[in-house]
């Protein structure tokens, strides 16, 4: 299982999203658990990003909600970390 860390940009976007859509909170939590355990689970539709976000990845929470993240290697512990960068609608995060 990978460690999940939260960038301040993700925290702000998450709080704003959950305020508008409290029904998404349990679904986001489920997606984050799945992402930590199996980042390429087909239901997540994990994919590489292009353009300004090249090098980052995204997964799907629901039809118009995405999580943008990076894989970060920690060579000392040999663990892979997932750094959550942003969450929101397709237009907001891309």
KOLDREN-492387 format. One record per atom (N, C-alpha, C): atom name; residue number from 1; x, y, z; residue in three letters. Coordinates in steps of 0.1 Angstrom, whole numbers, plus 5000, padded with zeros to 4 digits. Example, Ala and Ser with C-alpha at 12.3 -4.5 7.8 and 13.67 -1.06 7.14 Angstrom:
   atom     n     c1     c2     c3   res
      N     1   5132   4943   5078   Ala
     CA     1   5123   4955   5078   Ala
      C     1   5132   4967   5078   Ala
      N     2   5128   4978   5071   Ser
     CA     2   5137   4989   5071   Ser
      C     2   5129   5000   5079   Ser
This chain:
   atom     n     c1     c2     c3   res
      N     1   5008   4988   5000   Unk
     CA     1   5000   5000   5000   Unk
      C     1   5009   5012   5000   Unk
      N     2   5005   5022   4992   Unk
     CA     2   5012   5035   4991   Unk
      C     2   5008   5045   5002   Unk
      N     3   5016   5054   5005   Unk
     CA     3   5013   5065   5014   Unk
      C     3   5007   5076   5006   Unk
      N     4   4996   5081   5011   Unk
     CA     4   4989   5093   5005   Unk
      C     4   4993   5105   5013   Unk
      N     5   4998   5116   5006   Unk
     CA     5   5000   5129   5012   Unk
      C     5   4992   5139   5004   Unk
      N     6   4989   5150   5011   Unk
     CA     6   4980   5160   5006   Unk
      C     6   4987   5173   5004   Unk
      N     7   4988   5178   4992   Unk
     CA     7   4993   5192   4990   Unk
      C     7   4983   5202   4995   Unk
      N     8   4987   5214   4998   Unk
     CA     8   4978   5224   5003   Unk
      C     8   4967   5227   4993   Unk
      N     9   4971   5227   4980   Unk
     CA     9   4962   5230   4969   Unk
      C     9   4950   5219   4969   Unk
      N    10   4954   5207   4972   Unk
     CA    10   4944   5196   4972   Unk
      C    10   4934   5199   4984   Unk
      N    11   4940   5202   4996   Unk
     CA    11   4932   5204   5008   Unk
      C    11   4922   5215   5006   Unk
      N    12   4926   5226   5000   Unk
     CA    12   4917   5237   4997   Unk
      C    12   4906   5233   4987   Unk
      N    13   4910   5227   4976   Unk
     CA    13   4900   5222   4966   Unk
      C    13   4890   5212   4972   Unk
      N    14   4895   5203   4981   Unk
     CA    14   4887   5193   4987   Unk
      C    14   4876   5199   4996   Unk
      N    15   4881   5208   5004   Unk
     CA    15   4871   5215   5014   Unk
      C    15   4861   5223   5006   Unk
      N    16   4865   5229   4995   Unk
     CA    16   4855   5237   4987   Unk
      C    16   4845   5227   4980   Unk
      N    17   4850   5216   4975   Unk
     CA    17   4842   5207   4968   Unk
      C    17   4832   5200   4978   Unk
      N    18   4837   5196   4989   Unk
     CA    18   4828   5189   4999   Unk
      C    18   4817   5199   5005   Unk
      N    19   4821   5212   5006   Unk
     CA    19   4811   5221   5010   Unk
      C    19   4799   5222   5000   Unk
      N    20   4803   5222   4987   Unk
     CA    20   4793   5223   4977   Unk
      C    20   4785   5209   4975   Unk
      N    21   4793   5198   4976   Unk
     CA    21   4788   5185   4974   Unk
      C    21   4791   5175   4985   Unk
      N    22   4784   5177   4996   Unk
     CA    22   4788   5168   5008   Unk
      C    22   4785   5153   5005   Unk
      N    23   4777   5150   4995   Unk
     CA    23   4775   5136   4991   Unk
      C    23   4787   5129   4985   Unk
      N    24   4797   5137   4981   Unk
     CA    24   4809   5131   4975   Unk
      C    24   4819   5127   4985   Unk
      N    25   4818   5131   4997   Unk
     CA    25   4828   5128   5007   Unk
      C    25   4831   5113   5009   Unk
      N    26   4820   5105   5011   Unk
     CA    26   4823   5091   5013   Unk
      C    26   4829   5084   5000   Unk
      N    27   4824   5089   4988   Unk
     CA    27   4829   5083   4976   Unk
      C    27   4844   5087   4974   Unk
      N    28   4848   5099   4977   Unk
     CA    28   4862   5103   4976   Unk
      C    28   4870   5095   4985   Unk
      N    29   4866   5093   4998   Unk
     CA    29   4873   5084   5007   Unk
      C    29   4875   5070   5002   Unk
      N    30   4865   5064   4996   Unk
     CA    30   4866   5051   4990   Unk
      C    30   4876   5051   4978   Unk
      N    31   4876   5061   4970   Unk
     CA    31   4885   5063   4959   Unk
      C    31   4899   5064   4964   Unk
      N    32   4902   5072   4974   Unk
     CA    32   4915   5074   4980   Unk
      C    32   4921   5061   4985   Unk
      N    33   4912   5053   4992   Unk
     CA    33   4917   5040   4997   Unk
      C    33   4920   5030   4986   Unk
      N    34   4912   5031   4975   Unk
     CA    34   4915   5022   4963   Unk
      C    34   4928   5027   4956   Unk
      N    35   4930   5040   4955   Unk
     CA    35   4941   5046   4949   Unk
      C    35   4954   5042   4957   Unk
      N    36   4954   5042   4970   Unk
     CA    36   4965   5038   4978   Unk
      C    36   4968   5023   4976   Unk
      N    37   4958   5015   4975   Unk
     CA    37   4960   5001   4974   Unk
      C    37   4964   4996   4960   Unk
      N    38   4956   5001   4950   Unk
     CA    38   4958   4997   4936   Unk
      C    38   4956   5009   4927   Unk
      N    39   4966   5017   4924   Unk
     CA    39   4964   5029   4916   Unk
      C    39   4959   5027   4902   Unk
      N    40   4961   5015   4897   Unk
     CA    40   4956   5013   4883   Unk
      C    40   4944   5004   4882   Unk
      N    41   4936   5004   4893   Unk
     CA    41   4923   4997   4893   Unk
      C    41   4915   5003   4882   Unk
      N    42   4909   4994   4873   Unk
     CA    42   4902   5000   4862   Unk
      C    42   4891   5010   4865   Unk
      N    43   4884   5008   4876   Unk
     CA    43   4873   5017   4880   Unk
      C    43   4878   5032   4882   Unk
      N    44   4891   5033   4885   Unk
     CA    44   4897   5047   4887   Unk
      C    44   4900   5054   4874   Unk
      N    45   4901   5046   4863   Unk
     CA    45   4905   5052   4850   Unk
      C    45   4917   5061   4851   Unk
      N    46   4927   5056   4858   Unk
     CA    46   4940   5063   4860   Unk
      C    46   4947   5065   4847   Unk
      N    47   4951   5078   4844   Unk
     CA    47   4958   5081   4832   Unk
      C    47   4968   5092   4834   Unk
      N    48   4978   5092   4825   Unk
     CA    48   4989   5102   4825   Unk
      C    48   4983   5115   4819   Unk
      N    49   4988   5126   4823   Unk
     CA    49   4984   5139   4818   Unk
      C    49   4994   5145   4809   Unk
      N    50   4989   5154   4800   Unk
     CA    50   4997   5160   4790   Unk
      C    50   4997   5175   4793   Unk
      N    51   5004   5183   4784   Unk
     CA    51   5004   5197   4785   Unk
      C    51   5011   5202   4797   Unk
      N    52   5004   5212   4804   Unk
     CA    52   5010   5218   4816   Unk
      C    52   5012   5209   4827   Unk
      N    53   5004   5198   4827   Unk
     CA    53   5004   5189   4838   Unk
      C    53   5012   5176   4835   Unk
      N    54   5020   5177   4825   Unk
     CA    54   5028   5165   4821   Unk
      C    54   5036   5160   4833   Unk
      N    55   5036   5147   4834   Unk
     CA    55   5043   5141   4846   Unk
      C    55   5034   5138   4857   Unk
      N    56   5022   5143   4857   Unk
     CA    56   5012   5141   4867   Unk
      C    56   5002   5130   4862   Unk
      N    57   4994   5125   4871   Unk
     CA    57   4984   5115   4867   Unk
      C    57   4970   5120   4872   Unk
      N    58   4959   5114   4867   Unk
     CA    58   4946   5117   4872   Unk
      C    58   4938   5104   4873   Unk
      N    59   4928   5105   4882   Unk
     CA    59   4919   5094   4883   Unk
      C    59   4905   5100   4885   Unk
      N    60   4895   5091   4882   Unk
     CA    60   4881   5096   4882   Unk
      C    60   4874   5092   4895   Unk
      N    61   4867   5102   4901   Unk
     CA    61   4859   5099   4913   Unk
      C    61   4845   5096   4908   Unk
      N    62   4840   5104   4899   Unk
     CA    62   4827   5102   4892   Unk
      C    62   4828   5109   4879   Unk
      N    63   4817   5110   4871   Unk
     CA    63   4817   5115   4858   Unk
      C    63   4824   5128   4856   Unk
      N    64   4821   5138   4864   Unk
     CA    64   4828   5151   4863   Unk
      C    64   4836   5155   4876   Unk
      N    65   4843   5145   4881   Unk
     CA    65   4851   5148   4893   Unk
      C    65   4864   5140   4891   Unk
      N    66   4876   5147   4891   Unk
     CA    66   4889   5141   4890   Unk
      C    66   4898   5145   4901   Unk
      N    67   4907   5136   4904   Unk
     CA    67   4918   5138   4913   Unk
      C    67   4931   5138   4905   Unk
      N    68   4939   5149   4907   Unk
     CA    68   4952   5150   4900   Unk
      C    68   4963   5146   4911   Unk
      N    69   4972   5138   4907   Unk
     CA    69   4982   5134   4917   Unk
      C    69   4996   5131   4910   Unk
      N    70   5006   5129   4918   Unk
     CA    70   5019   5125   4913   Unk
      C    70   5024   5113   4921   Unk
      N    71   5031   5104   4915   Unk
     CA    71   5038   5093   4921   Unk
      C    71   5051   5099   4926   Unk
      N    72   5055   5097   4938   Unk
     CA    72   5068   5102   4944   Unk
      C    72   5075   5090   4950   Unk
      N    73   5087   5088   4945   Unk
     CA    73   5095   5077   4950   Unk
      C    73   5103   5082   4962   Unk
      N    74   5103   5074   4973   Unk
     CA    74   5111   5076   4984   Unk
      C    74   5122   5066   4985   Unk
      N    75   5134   5068   4979   Unk
     CA    75   5144   5058   4978   Unk
      C    75   5149   5052   4992   Unk
      N    76   5149   5060   5002   Unk
     CA    76   5154   5055   5015   Unk
      C    76   5145   5044   5020   Unk
      N    77   5132   5046   5020   Unk
     CA    77   5123   5035   5025   Unk
      C    77   5118   5026   5014   Unk
      N    78   5121   5029   5002   Unk
     CA    78   5117   5021   4990   Unk
      C    78   5102   5020   4989   Unk
      N    79   5095   5030   4994   Unk
     CA    79   5080   5031   4993   Unk
      C    79   5077   5041   4982   Unk
      N    80   5065   5039   4977   Unk
     CA    80   5060   5049   4967   Unk
      C    80   5049   5057   4974   Unk
      N    81   5050   5070   4972   Unk
     CA    81   5041   5079   4978   Unk
      C    81   5032   5085   4967   Unk
      N    82   5020   5088   4970   Unk
     CA    82   5011   5094   4961   Unk
      C    82   5008   5108   4967   Unk
      N    83   5012   5118   4960   Unk
     CA    83   5010   5132   4964   Unk
      C    83   4997   5137   4957   Unk
      N    84   4987   5140   4964   Unk
     CA    84   4974   5145   4958   Unk
      C    84   4976   5160   4956   Unk
      N    85   4973   5165   4944   Unk
     CA    85   4976   5179   4940   Unk
      C    85   4963   5187   4939   Unk
      N    86   4953   5181   4933   Unk
     CA    86   4940   5189   4930   Unk
      C    86   4929   5179   4929   Unk
      N    87   4917   5184   4931   Unk
     CA    87   4904   5177   4930   Unk
      C    87   4894   5187   4925   Unk
      N    88   4885   5182   4916   Unk
     CA    88   4875   5191   4911   Unk
      C    88   4870   5186   4898   Unk
      N    89   4862   5194   4891   Unk
     CA    89   4856   5190   4878   Unk
      C    89   4867   5190   4868   Unk
      N    90   4864   5184   4857   Unk
     CA    90   4874   5183   4846   Unk
      C    90   4879   5196   4842   Unk
      N    91   4871   5206   4840   Unk
     CA    91   4875   5220   4836   Unk
      C    91   4883   5227   4847   Unk
      N    92   4880   5224   4860   Unk
     CA    92   4887   5230   4871   Unk
      C    92   4902   5225   4873   Unk
      N    93   4904   5212   4871   Unk
     CA    93   4917   5206   4873   Unk
      C    93   4926   5206   4861   Unk
      N    94   4920   5206   4849   Unk
     CA    94   4929   5206   4837   Unk
      C    94   4929   5220   4832   Unk
